[in-house]
Amino acid sequence: MTPDPVDRFSEDRRISRKTLLKAALVATAVPLFAGTGVALARDTGSTGVPLAPTPDCDDGDDPTHDQIEGPYFKPNSPLRTSLVTSGTPGVRLTVSGYVFGRACKPIPGVLLDFWQADTNGAYDMSGFGFRGHQFTDASGAFTLSTVVAGLYPGRTRHIHVKARAPGSGILTTQLYFPDEPRNNTDSIFDPALLMNVRSVGSGKEGTFDFVLDVAQDPTDPTGPPTDPPTGPGGSWASGAVYRAGDRVTYGGVAYRCLQAHTALTGWEPPNVPALWERG
């Protein structure tokens, strides 16, 4: 696994992304943005300062690629933006934000796979309760409807997420809640991953902007190309809607769809093992 991206800027992993962005802004004599909450990447969109990527965050396992998500991840989550129904217990929470590249330009079509504990601190390992994936829209935005994650021994409140831009690697990380007493005792907690959270009526609203380690030319359009793929032929096609279990060929190899999605250029089967497996 590559080193934590934040470590390239500081040896102290507990430094916040807001502090990093402020330091960069001071260095270029750009006025600081207002507010006392955790910085959002969209606040620095006009500065031209390259953003620090959202850091990886593991669950205490060895920092290898197949363990960083912790013991409760399950593949094949359903495609949905809401993890709750009208009868789901817990404090309602809406999490929204954007996914940016290093040049602070939004990235459409990013796969975001969320999973979390229920209000009682339990993960659903027999089904797909509080699990779901979605794709950022044309503006790079996402919205998740869920509940405030419950507590369980050894951890503070958190929401897990895997993020992958078309044609890029997977970022596996966690989102945290501010002002939680266990934030001070959870050895995995990283303040760079704090959401902005406010109370709205009987529920809460959270915001967080992901910054993926995707290089961008600020003068070029951001996002996956719209032209048909020019790679090896086969039955896979950009723009097609695939369901779990569908089978395609690409480059002479057969693949089975793991998660329902609309295909995009950059999401060819060999590039996205989260969506396709050989066979």
C-alpha positions as CSV (number, residue, x, y, z in Angstrom):
1,M,0.0,0.0,0.0
2,T,1.3,3.5,-0.8
3,P,2.0,5.9,2.1
4,D,-0.8,8.0,3.5
5,P,-1.0,11.0,1.1
6,V,-1.3,13.4,4.1
7,D,2.1,12.2,5.4
8,R,3.7,13.9,2.4
9,F,2.7,17.2,3.9
10,S,3.2,16.5,7.6
11,E,4.4,13.7,9.9
12,D,1.4,14.4,12.2
13,R,-1.6,12.5,10.8
14,R,-3.8,14.3,13.2
15,I,-3.4,17.6,11.3
16,S,-6.7,18.6,9.7
17,R,-7.3,19.1,6.0
18,K,-8.5,22.6,6.9
19,T,-5.1,23.3,8.4
20,L,-3.4,22.1,5.2
21,L,-5.5,24.2,3.0
22,K,-5.1,27.2,5.1
23,A,-1.3,26.8,5.0
24,A,-1.4,26.6,1.3
25,L,-3.6,29.7,1.0
26,V,-1.3,31.7,3.3
27,A,1.7,30.7,1.3
28,T,0.0,32.2,-1.8
29,A,-1.3,35.3,0.0
30,V,-4.9,34.4,-0.8
31,P,-7.4,35.5,1.8
32,L,-8.6,32.7,4.1
33,F,-12.1,31.5,3.8
34,A,-14.4,32.2,6.6
35,G,-16.0,29.9,9.1
36,T,-14.9,27.6,11.9
37,G,-16.0,24.2,10.6
38,V,-14.0,21.6,8.8
39,A,-12.8,22.9,5.4
40,L,-14.7,21.9,2.3
41,A,-12.8,21.5,-0.9
42,R,-15.3,23.7,-2.8
43,D,-14.3,26.6,-0.6
44,T,-10.9,26.8,-2.3
45,G,-12.1,26.2,-5.9
46,S,-11.0,29.7,-7.1
47,T,-7.5,29.7,-5.5
48,G,-5.8,27.4,-8.0
49,V,-4.0,25.7,-5.0
50,P,-3.6,21.9,-5.5
51,L,-5.6,20.1,-2.9
52,A,-4.4,17.4,-0.6
53,P,-6.1,14.1,-1.3
54,T,-8.4,12.7,1.3
55,P,-6.2,10.3,3.3
56,D,-6.8,6.6,3.6
57,C,-7.9,5.4,7.1
58,D,-7.8,1.8,8.2
59,D,-9.6,-0.2,10.9
60,G,-6.4,-1.3,12.7
61,D,-5.6,-4.2,10.5
62,D,-2.4,-4.5,8.6
63,P,-2.3,-1.7,6.0
64,T,-2.8,-4.0,3.0
65,H,-5.2,-3.3,0.2
66,D,-7.6,-6.1,1.0
67,Q,-7.9,-5.2,4.8
68,I,-8.1,-1.5,5.1
69,E,-11.9,-1.5,4.9
70,G,-12.1,-3.4,8.2
71,P,-14.1,-6.6,9.0
72,Y,-17.6,-5.5,8.0
73,F,-17.3,-4.6,4.3
74,K,-19.5,-6.6,1.9
75,P,-19.3,-6.4,-1.9
76,N,-22.4,-6.2,-4.2
77,S,-24.2,-3.5,-2.3
78,P,-27.4,-2.2,-3.9
79,L,-27.5,0.9,-6.1
80,R,-29.3,3.5,-3.9
81,T,-28.9,6.9,-2.3
82,S,-31.1,6.2,0.7
83,L,-30.3,3.6,3.3
84,V,-33.5,4.1,5.3
85,T,-37.3,3.7,5.1
86,S,-40.0,5.6,7.0
87,G,-39.8,3.0,9.8
88,T,-36.1,2.8,10.2
89,P,-35.1,3.7,13.8
90,G,-32.4,6.3,14.5
91,V,-31.7,10.0,14.1
92,R,-32.0,10.9,10.5
93,L,-28.8,12.1,8.8
94,T,-28.3,13.4,5.3
95,V,-24.7,13.5,4.0
96,S,-23.9,15.5,0.9
97,G,-20.9,17.0,-0.8
98,Y,-18.7,16.8,-3.9
99,V,-15.8,14.7,-5.2
100,F,-12.9,16.7,-6.6
101,G,-9.5,16.0,-8.1
102,R,-6.3,17.7,-7.1
103,A,-7.1,20.8,-9.1
104,C,-10.4,21.3,-7.3
105,K,-12.5,20.4,-10.3
106,P,-15.4,18.1,-9.7
107,I,-15.4,14.6,-11.0
108,P,-18.6,13.0,-12.3
109,G,-19.3,9.3,-12.4
110,V,-17.3,8.5,-9.2
111,L,-18.4,5.3,-7.5
112,L,-19.1,5.8,-3.8
113,D,-19.9,2.7,-1.8
114,F,-21.1,3.4,1.8
115,W,-21.6,1.1,4.7
116,Q,-22.1,1.7,8.4
117,A,-23.5,0.4,11.7
118,D,-27.2,0.9,12.6
119,T,-28.4,3.1,15.4
120,N,-27.6,0.3,17.9
121,G,-24.0,-0.1,16.6
122,A,-24.7,-3.4,14.7
123,Y,-23.6,-4.2,11.1
124,D,-25.9,-6.2,8.9
125,M,-23.8,-9.2,7.7
126,S,-26.7,-11.3,6.5
127,G,-28.3,-8.7,4.2
128,F,-27.5,-5.2,3.0
129,G,-29.0,-3.0,5.7
130,F,-27.1,0.3,5.8
131,R,-25.2,-0.5,2.7
132,G,-25.4,1.1,-0.8
133,H,-23.5,2.5,-3.6
134,Q,-24.1,5.5,-5.9
135,F,-22.3,7.6,-8.6
136,T,-21.6,11.3,-8.4
137,D,-23.7,13.3,-10.8
138,A,-22.6,15.6,-13.7
139,S,-21.5,18.2,-11.1
140,G,-19.5,15.7,-9.0
141,A,-22.2,15.8,-6.3
142,F,-23.6,13.1,-4.1
143,T,-26.3,12.8,-1.4
144,L,-26.7,10.0,1.1
145,S,-29.8,9.5,3.3
146,T,-29.1,7.4,6.4
147,V,-29.1,7.6,10.2
148,V,-26.4,8.7,12.7
149,A,-24.2,5.6,13.1
150,G,-24.4,3.9,16.4
151,L,-21.5,3.1,18.8
152,Y,-19.9,-0.2,19.4
153,P,-16.9,-1.2,21.6
154,G,-13.6,0.4,20.6
155,R,-14.8,2.8,18.0
156,T,-16.3,6.3,17.7
157,R,-19.2,7.0,15.4
158,H,-18.2,6.7,11.7
159,I,-19.4,5.9,8.2
160,H,-17.3,3.8,5.8
161,V,-16.9,4.6,2.2
162,K,-15.0,3.4,-0.9
163,A,-14.5,6.0,-3.6
164,R,-13.2,5.3,-7.2
165,A,-13.1,7.7,-10.1
166,P,-13.2,6.3,-13.6
167,G,-9.9,4.7,-14.4
168,S,-8.3,5.5,-11.0
169,G,-7.5,3.5,-7.9
170,I,-9.8,2.9,-4.9
171,L,-9.8,5.2,-1.9
172,T,-11.1,3.4,1.2
173,T,-11.8,5.8,4.1
174,Q,-14.2,6.8,6.9
175,L,-16.2,9.9,7.8
176,Y,-16.4,11.0,11.4
177,F,-18.8,13.1,13.5
178,P,-17.6,16.2,15.4
179,D,-17.8,16.6,19.1
180,E,-18.0,12.9,19.8
181,P,-16.3,12.0,23.2
182,R,-14.9,8.8,21.7
183,N,-13.0,10.8,19.1
184,N,-10.4,11.4,21.7
185,T,-9.9,7.7,22.5
186,D,-10.4,6.0,19.2
187,S,-6.9,5.3,17.9
188,I,-8.1,5.2,14.3
189,F,-9.9,8.6,14.4
190,D,-8.5,11.2,12.0
191,P,-9.7,14.8,12.3
192,A,-9.0,15.3,8.6
193,L,-12.0,13.1,8.0
194,L,-14.5,15.1,10.1
195,M,-17.8,16.0,8.5
196,N,-19.5,19.4,9.0
197,V,-22.6,18.4,10.9
198,R,-25.6,20.6,12.0
199,S,-28.9,19.8,13.6
200,V,-32.0,20.4,11.4
201,G,-35.3,19.8,13.2
202,S,-35.2,16.3,14.7
203,G,-32.4,15.2,12.3
204,K,-28.9,16.2,11.2
205,E,-27.2,17.3,8.0
206,G,-23.6,16.5,7.3
207,T,-21.3,17.7,4.5
208,F,-18.0,16.4,3.3
209,D,-16.0,16.9,0.1
210,F,-13.7,14.1,-1.1
211,V,-10.4,15.0,-2.8
212,L,-9.1,12.1,-4.9
213,D,-5.5,11.8,-6.0
214,V,-6.5,12.5,-9.6
215,A,-4.3,14.9,-11.6
216,Q,-6.3,17.5,-13.4
217,D,-5.5,20.3,-15.9
218,P,-7.5,23.3,-14.7
219,T,-8.0,24.4,-18.3
220,D,-9.4,21.1,-19.5
221,P,-12.9,19.7,-18.9
222,T,-13.0,17.3,-16.0
223,G,-14.6,13.9,-16.0
224,P,-14.6,10.8,-18.1
225,P,-14.5,11.1,-21.8
226,T,-17.8,10.7,-23.6
227,D,-16.5,9.1,-26.8
228,P,-16.9,5.4,-27.2
229,P,-14.0,3.3,-25.9
230,T,-11.2,2.7,-28.4
231,G,-9.8,-0.4,-26.6
232,P,-10.4,-4.0,-27.4
233,G,-13.8,-5.0,-28.8
234,G,-16.4,-7.0,-27.0
235,S,-20.0,-6.9,-25.9
236,W,-19.4,-4.3,-23.1
237,A,-20.5,-0.8,-24.1
238,S,-20.3,2.6,-22.6
239,G,-23.7,3.9,-21.7
240,A,-25.3,0.5,-21.3
241,V,-27.2,-0.3,-18.1
242,Y,-26.0,-3.5,-16.4
243,R,-27.6,-5.5,-13.6
244,A,-25.8,-7.7,-11.1
245,G,-25.2,-11.1,-12.8
246,D,-25.1,-9.7,-16.4
247,R,-22.3,-11.1,-18.5
248,V,-20.2,-9.3,-21.1
249,T,-16.9,-9.8,-22.9
250,Y,-14.1,-7.3,-23.1
251,G,-10.7,-7.8,-24.8
252,G,-11.6,-11.5,-25.4
253,V,-12.3,-12.1,-21.7
254,A,-15.7,-12.9,-20.1
255,Y,-16.8,-10.8,-17.1
256,R,-19.8,-11.0,-14.7
257,C,-21.4,-7.8,-13.3
258,L,-21.2,-7.5,-9.5
259,Q,-23.2,-4.3,-9.0
260,A,-25.9,-2.7,-11.0
261,H,-24.6,0.5,-12.8
262,T,-24.6,2.5,-16.0
263,A,-21.3,1.9,-17.8
264,L,-19.0,4.9,-18.4
265,T,-15.8,5.2,-20.5
266,G,-13.0,4.5,-18.0
267,W,-15.1,1.9,-16.2
268,E,-14.1,-0.9,-18.6
269,P,-14.3,-4.3,-16.8
270,P,-10.5,-4.7,-16.3
271,N,-10.4,-1.3,-14.6
272,V,-13.1,-1.8,-12.0
273,P,-13.0,-5.0,-10.0
274,A,-15.6,-3.5,-7.7
275,L,-18.1,-3.8,-10.6
276,W,-16.9,-6.8,-12.7
277,E,-15.2,-10.1,-12.0
278,R,-13.8,-12.5,-14.5
279,G,-15.8,-15.6,-15.3
